[in-house]
Amino acid sequence: MEITKLSSKGQIVLPKPMREARNWQPGTEFVVEEAKGGLFLRPLRPFPSSRLEEVAGSLPYSGKPKTLSQMRKAIDARVKERRGRGRY
């Protein structure tokens, strides 16, 4: 069991062995929730993980599927166009 103190600024230092065990780096954001008998602390995950199959139906494209070759050519053409205008 580790012991820590609350600072005058309302900060708590998490003991190094606990941070290292969870690979929590400086800047990690946390969600703090009330729990029975105390508080619950967990790292914030900005977006839940998902699979392509779960979100592909929400894509707005409704035309014929493009091949990888067609997509690469379109990307190259757009990059050249933007470079020509001094964008990249």
Secondary structure as UniProt FT lines:
FT   TURN            8..9
FT   HELIX           16..22
FT   TURN            26..27
FT   STRAND          30..35
FT   TURN            36..37
FT   STRAND          38..43
FT   HELIX           52..55
FT   HELIX           56..58
FT   HELIX           68..84
FT   TURN            85..86
//
